Amino acid sequence: MAGIYIHIPFCKQACHYCDFHFSTSLKYKDELLDAISKELRLQKDYLAGETIETIYFGGGTPSLLTGDEINKLIGTITNLHLVAANAEITIEANPDDLSAEKLRSLRQTHINRLSIGIQSFFDDDLKWMNRVHLADEAESSVKRAQDTGFESITADLIYGYPLLTDQKWKSNIQKMFELDVPHISAYSMTVEPRTALASFIKTKKQPAMNDEQSAAQFILLMDAMKSHGFEHYEISNFCKPGHYSRHNSNYWAGVKYLGVGPSAHSYNGETRQWNVANNSKYIQSLAKSEIPAEVEVLTETNRLNEYIMTSLRTMWGLDLNKLEQIAPGSSTELLKAAQTAFEREWITQSEKIIVLTQNGKLYADSIAADLFF
């Protein structure tokens, strides 16, 4: 069991908060797609013959690809790997790309799950983020996708930024419920270096983010999701029962995955590697049949810390038995380091499983860091 991630590094314009690798020029799209296909062939043995359970088109904005381009990439994968008959195949999409014609085209591909980047249902907020779409496009794109036959849909929201009052945040969440979206990902606005938002804050053109606002809106989110029957199965992800993202769940479970495309990351249990975040260098390297990646061999400490970080983020929690499989005696050390978190009621233990409490979810990263070896 394994997954394949394909990074499509193109966007119509740059969102002010985004630090993912992308280009707003499509000039070299054909050359880059050819390079991705070549990397897939060169990397065919990376997953050691594992069956492919999930394929994920991320970016960037992969919904800029045509149906034929998507089919060609999926065809390359199926020629190189055994792909499960029920494989989850996801594409990230912006609402403005999801016209009726585009959705019909996607239905002619093997795509069976849409990840729609809504972020907000308020035009002022979308303009502040420098998103391409408008609020009415966000709502209509979901309805069109459902009418076209897509049942597996997830949508993104962002909270914790100055324009977002608690009332607007509640309205955004309620709109998701009204649209009957079965999976929702929600992220606190993060100010990343080298983004337009970071520059605006530094020059006092925008106020800094407010941690108290973000925490309060996260609590509102958790309460609303619980009351509507959604499972909070990972810090930023909520779903109706049975609608987990299999691709992302496999990341958190330590399943192997191959990432292709500029800036894509790969993991096979023993090493982690990441491709150069430069379209031109990526294309040039693949033209010479070279994979432009840096490789890190994972030490025992790396594997322990990675398991702590990923497992604690999920509702399935940290299994002390799995920790012992990585390094005998490690569970005893971790339990000693966890005493403060237990006392503060940020984590709880049942049998050999440690999970975050609702209050603990507010401090997930710092709790994990305190438990690192």
C-alpha positions as CSV (number, residue, x, y, z in Angstrom):
1,M,0.0,0.0,0.0
2,A,1.4,3.4,-1.1
3,G,0.5,6.7,-2.5
4,I,1.7,9.0,-5.3
5,Y,1.6,12.8,-5.1
6,I,2.0,14.9,-8.2
7,H,2.9,18.6,-7.7
8,I,1.5,20.9,-10.5
9,P,3.3,24.2,-9.9
10,F,1.0,26.6,-11.7
11,C,-1.5,29.3,-10.5
12,K,-3.4,32.1,-12.1
13,Q,-2.2,34.5,-9.4
14,A,-0.4,34.4,-6.1
15,C,-2.5,34.3,-2.9
16,H,-1.0,36.7,-0.4
17,Y,-0.4,34.1,2.3
18,C,0.9,31.2,0.1
19,D,4.4,29.9,0.3
20,F,4.0,26.8,-1.8
21,H,6.1,26.5,-5.0
22,F,4.3,27.7,-8.1
23,S,4.6,29.9,-11.1
24,T,1.9,32.2,-12.6
25,S,3.3,31.6,-16.1
26,L,2.1,28.5,-18.0
27,K,4.8,29.0,-20.6
28,Y,6.7,25.8,-19.9
29,K,3.6,23.7,-18.9
30,D,4.1,21.1,-21.6
31,E,7.8,20.7,-20.9
32,L,7.1,20.3,-17.2
33,L,4.4,17.7,-17.6
34,D,6.8,15.7,-19.8
35,A,9.4,16.0,-17.1
36,I,6.9,14.7,-14.5
37,S,6.1,11.7,-16.7
38,K,9.8,11.0,-17.0
39,E,10.4,11.3,-13.3
40,L,7.6,8.8,-12.7
41,R,9.4,6.4,-15.0
42,L,12.8,7.0,-13.4
43,Q,11.3,6.6,-9.9
44,K,9.2,3.5,-10.7
45,D,11.2,1.3,-8.2
46,Y,11.1,3.8,-5.3
47,L,8.0,2.2,-3.7
48,A,9.4,-1.3,-4.2
49,G,6.3,-2.7,-6.0
50,E,3.7,-1.5,-3.4
51,T,0.2,-1.3,-4.7
52,I,-0.9,2.3,-5.3
53,E,-3.9,3.1,-3.1
54,T,-4.0,6.8,-3.6
55,I,-3.0,9.4,-6.2
56,Y,-3.1,13.1,-5.3
57,F,-2.8,16.1,-7.7
58,G,-1.7,19.0,-5.6
59,G,-0.1,22.4,-6.3
60,G,-0.3,25.1,-7.3
61,T,-3.6,24.7,-9.0
62,P,-3.8,21.3,-10.8
63,S,-7.3,22.1,-12.0
64,L,-5.5,24.2,-14.7
65,L,-4.7,20.9,-16.4
66,T,-7.0,19.5,-19.1
67,G,-8.7,16.2,-18.8
68,D,-6.3,14.8,-21.5
69,E,-3.3,15.9,-19.5
70,I,-4.6,14.3,-16.3
71,N,-5.4,11.1,-18.1
72,K,-1.9,11.0,-19.6
73,L,-0.3,11.3,-16.1
74,I,-2.6,8.7,-14.6
75,G,-1.9,6.4,-17.6
76,T,1.8,6.7,-17.0
77,I,1.2,5.6,-13.3
78,T,-1.0,2.7,-14.2
79,N,1.6,1.5,-16.8
80,L,4.3,1.5,-14.1
81,H,2.5,0.4,-11.0
82,L,-0.3,-1.8,-9.8
83,V,-3.1,0.6,-8.9
84,A,-5.9,-0.6,-6.6
85,A,-9.3,-0.9,-8.3
86,N,-10.8,1.4,-5.6
87,A,-7.9,3.8,-5.5
88,E,-8.7,7.3,-4.2
89,I,-7.6,9.8,-6.9
90,T,-7.9,13.5,-5.8
91,I,-7.4,16.8,-7.6
92,E,-7.1,20.2,-5.9
93,A,-9.3,22.7,-7.7
94,N,-10.1,26.4,-7.4
95,P,-13.8,27.3,-7.6
96,D,-13.3,29.5,-10.7
97,D,-11.9,26.5,-12.6
98,L,-14.9,24.3,-12.0
99,S,-17.2,25.3,-14.8
100,A,-19.8,22.8,-15.9
101,E,-17.6,22.0,-18.9
102,K,-14.5,21.4,-16.8
103,L,-16.4,19.2,-14.4
104,R,-17.7,17.1,-17.3
105,S,-14.2,16.8,-18.5
106,L,-13.0,15.7,-15.1
107,R,-15.7,13.1,-15.0
108,Q,-14.1,11.6,-18.1
109,T,-10.9,11.0,-16.1
110,H,-10.2,8.7,-13.2
111,I,-10.5,11.6,-10.7
112,N,-13.0,10.5,-8.1
113,R,-12.4,13.1,-5.4
114,L,-12.3,16.9,-5.5
115,S,-10.5,19.2,-3.0
116,I,-12.0,22.7,-3.5
117,G,-10.0,25.7,-2.2
118,I,-12.9,27.8,-1.0
119,Q,-11.2,29.6,2.0
120,S,-14.2,31.9,2.6
121,F,-17.7,32.8,1.4
122,F,-17.1,36.5,1.8
123,D,-15.8,38.6,-1.1
124,D,-14.0,41.1,1.1
125,D,-12.0,38.3,2.7
126,L,-11.2,36.6,-0.6
127,K,-10.0,40.0,-2.0
128,W,-7.8,40.4,1.1
129,M,-6.3,37.0,0.5
130,N,-5.9,37.8,-3.2
131,R,-7.9,34.8,-4.3
132,V,-9.1,34.6,-7.9
133,H,-12.6,33.5,-7.2
134,L,-15.6,35.2,-5.7
135,A,-17.9,34.0,-3.0
136,D,-20.8,33.0,-5.3
137,E,-18.4,31.0,-7.4
138,A,-17.3,29.1,-4.3
139,E,-20.9,28.0,-3.5
140,S,-21.9,27.3,-7.1
141,S,-18.8,25.2,-7.8
142,V,-19.7,22.8,-5.0
143,K,-23.3,22.5,-6.3
144,R,-22.1,22.0,-9.9
145,A,-19.6,19.3,-8.8
146,Q,-22.4,17.5,-6.9
147,D,-24.8,17.8,-9.9
148,T,-22.1,16.4,-12.2
149,G,-21.8,13.3,-10.0
150,F,-18.9,13.9,-7.7
151,E,-19.8,12.6,-4.2
152,S,-16.4,12.7,-2.6
153,I,-15.7,16.4,-2.0
154,T,-13.6,18.2,0.5
155,A,-13.3,22.0,0.8
156,D,-10.9,24.3,2.6
157,L,-11.6,27.1,4.9
158,I,-9.2,29.6,6.6
159,Y,-9.7,31.2,10.0
160,G,-7.8,33.5,12.4
161,Y,-7.2,36.6,10.2
162,P,-8.2,40.2,11.0
163,L,-11.2,40.5,8.7
164,L,-12.8,37.3,10.0
165,T,-15.2,38.1,12.9
166,D,-16.6,35.2,14.9
167,Q,-20.0,35.7,13.2
168,K,-18.5,35.5,9.7
169,W,-16.6,32.4,10.8
170,K,-19.8,30.7,12.0
171,S,-21.5,31.7,8.7
172,N,-18.7,30.1,6.7
173,I,-19.0,26.8,8.7
174,Q,-22.8,26.8,8.4
175,K,-22.5,27.3,4.7
176,M,-20.4,24.1,4.5
177,F,-23.1,22.2,6.4
178,E,-25.8,23.6,4.1
179,L,-23.8,22.5,1.0
180,D,-23.6,19.0,2.5
181,V,-19.8,18.8,2.0
182,P,-18.7,15.5,3.6
183,H,-15.1,16.5,4.4
184,I,-13.8,19.9,5.6
185,S,-10.2,21.1,6.1
186,A,-9.7,24.2,8.1
187,Y,-6.4,26.0,8.7
188,S,-5.4,28.9,10.9
189,M,-3.9,31.7,8.9
190,T,-0.1,31.4,9.1
191,V,2.3,34.2,8.2
192,E,5.1,32.5,6.2
193,P,8.4,34.3,5.4
194,R,8.8,35.6,1.9
195,T,5.0,36.0,1.3
196,A,3.2,39.1,0.5
197,L,1.3,38.9,3.8
198,A,4.5,38.8,5.7
199,S,5.7,41.9,3.9
200,F,2.4,43.8,4.5
201,I,2.7,43.0,8.2
202,K,6.3,44.1,8.4
203,T,5.5,47.4,6.7
204,K,2.4,48.0,8.9
205,K,0.1,47.8,5.9
206,Q,-1.7,44.9,7.7
207,P,-2.1,44.0,11.4
208,A,-0.4,40.9,12.7
209,M,-2.4,37.7,13.3
210,N,-4.0,37.4,16.7
211,D,-3.3,34.0,18.4
212,E,-6.2,34.4,20.8
213,Q,-8.6,35.0,17.9
214,S,-7.2,31.9,16.1
215,A,-7.6,29.8,19.2
216,A,-11.2,31.0,19.9
217,Q,-12.2,30.3,16.3
218,F,-10.6,26.9,16.4
219,I,-12.8,26.1,19.4
220,L,-15.9,27.4,17.6
221,L,-15.0,25.1,14.7
222,M,-14.5,22.0,16.8
223,D,-17.8,22.5,18.6
224,A,-19.7,23.1,15.4
225,M,-18.3,20.1,13.7
226,K,-19.0,17.8,16.7
227,S,-22.6,19.0,16.9
228,H,-23.1,18.2,13.2
229,G,-21.7,14.7,13.5
230,F,-18.3,15.3,11.9
231,E,-15.3,13.4,13.3
232,H,-12.2,15.5,14.1
233,Y,-9.8,12.9,12.8
234,E,-6.8,15.2,12.4
235,I,-6.0,18.6,13.7
236,S,-7.0,20.4,10.5
237,N,-9.4,17.8,9.1
238,F,-13.1,16.9,9.8
239,C,-15.3,14.5,8.1
240,K,-18.6,12.6,8.2
241,P,-18.0,9.0,9.2
242,G,-16.3,7.0,6.5
243,H,-15.2,10.1,4.5
244,Y,-11.6,10.3,5.6
245,S,-8.9,11.5,3.1
246,R,-7.2,8.2,2.5
247,H,-4.2,9.9,1.0
248,N,-3.5,12.2,3.9
249,S,-4.4,9.6,6.5
250,N,-1.7,7.4,5.0
251,Y,0.8,10.3,5.4
252,W,0.0,10.4,9.1
253,A,0.1,6.6,9.4
254,G,3.7,6.5,8.0
255,V,2.7,4.8,4.7
256,K,5.2,5.1,1.8
257,Y,4.6,7.7,-0.9
258,L,6.3,9.0,-3.9
259,G,6.2,12.7,-4.7
260,V,6.9,13.9,-8.3
261,G,7.2,17.4,-9.7
262,P,9.2,20.4,-8.5
263,S,9.3,20.7,-4.6
264,A,7.5,17.4,-4.1
265,H,8.6,15.2,-1.2
266,S,8.9,11.4,-1.0
267,Y,9.1,8.9,1.9
268,N,9.8,5.2,1.9
269,G,10.3,4.5,5.6
270,E,14.0,4.6,5.4
271,T,14.7,7.9,3.6
272,R,13.0,11.1,2.9
273,Q,13.7,13.2,-0.3
274,W,12.6,16.4,-1.8
275,N,12.8,17.8,-5.3
276,V,14.3,21.2,-6.2
277,A,11.7,24.0,-6.0
278,N,12.5,25.5,-9.4
279,N,10.7,24.6,-12.6
280,S,13.6,25.4,-14.9
281,K,16.1,23.4,-12.9
282,Y,13.6,20.5,-12.5
283,I,13.0,20.3,-16.3
284,Q,16.8,20.6,-17.1
285,S,17.6,17.8,-14.6
286,L,15.0,15.4,-16.0
287,A,16.2,16.1,-19.6
288,K,19.5,14.6,-18.4
289,S,17.6,11.7,-16.7
290,E,18.7,13.0,-13.3
291,I,16.3,13.2,-10.4
292,P,16.9,16.7,-8.8
293,A,16.3,15.6,-5.2
294,E,18.1,15.9,-1.9
295,V,18.0,12.7,0.2
296,E,18.0,12.4,4.0
297,V,18.6,8.9,5.6
298,L,16.3,8.7,8.6
299,T,17.9,8.0,11.9
300,E,16.2,6.2,14.7
301,T,15.6,9.6,16.4
302,N,14.2,11.0,13.1
303,R,11.7,8.1,12.9
304,L,10.7,8.4,16.6
305,N,10.0,12.2,16.3
306,E,8.2,11.9,13.0
307,Y,5.9,9.2,14.5
308,I,5.2,11.4,17.6
309,M,4.4,14.5,15.4
310,T,2.1,12.7,13.0
311,S,0.3,10.3,15.3
312,L,-0.5,12.9,17.9
313,R,-2.3,15.0,15.3
314,T,-4.9,12.2,14.7
315,M,-7.9,10.9,16.6
316,W,-6.2,7.4,16.5
317,G,-3.3,8.8,18.6
318,L,0.2,7.7,19.5
319,D,0.5,3.9,20.0
320,L,3.3,3.2,22.6
321,N,3.7,-0.3,21.1
322,K,4.6,1.3,17.7
323,L,7.1,3.5,19.5
324,E,8.7,0.4,21.0
325,Q,9.0,-1.2,17.6
326,I,11.1,1.8,16.5
327,A,13.3,1.9,19.6
328,P,12.9,-0.4,22.6
329,G,12.6,1.5,25.9
330,S,11.4,4.7,24.1
331,S,7.9,4.6,25.5
332,T,9.2,4.8,29.1
333,E,11.2,7.9,28.2
334,L,8.2,9.5,26.4
335,L,5.8,8.9,29.4
336,K,8.3,10.7,31.7
337,A,8.4,13.7,29.2
338,A,4.6,13.7,29.0
339,Q,3.9,14.3,32.7
340,T,3.3,18.0,32.3
341,A,0.9,17.5,29.4
342,F,-1.0,14.9,31.5
343,E,-1.2,17.2,34.5
344,R,-2.5,20.0,32.3
345,E,-5.1,17.6,30.8
346,W,-3.8,18.2,27.3
347,I,-3.4,14.5,26.6
348,T,-5.0,11.4,27.9
349,Q,-4.1,7.7,27.8
350,S,-6.2,4.6,27.3
351,E,-4.3,1.3,27.3
352,K,-1.2,2.0,25.2
353,I,-2.8,4.9,23.2
354,I,-2.1,8.6,23.9
355,V,-4.5,11.1,22.4
356,L,-4.9,14.9,22.6
357,T,-7.8,16.3,24.5
358,Q,-9.8,19.2,23.0
359,N,-7.7,21.7,25.0
360,G,-4.6,19.8,24.0
361,K,-5.4,20.3,20.3
362,L,-4.7,24.0,20.8
363,Y,-1.1,23.2,21.6
364,A,-0.5,20.1,19.4
365,D,2.8,21.2,17.9
366,S,4.4,22.3,21.2
367,I,3.2,19.1,23.0
368,A,4.8,17.0,20.2
369,A,8.0,19.1,20.5
370,D,8.2,18.5,24.2
371,L,8.0,14.8,23.6
372,F,10.7,14.7,20.9
373,F,13.8,12.6,21.6
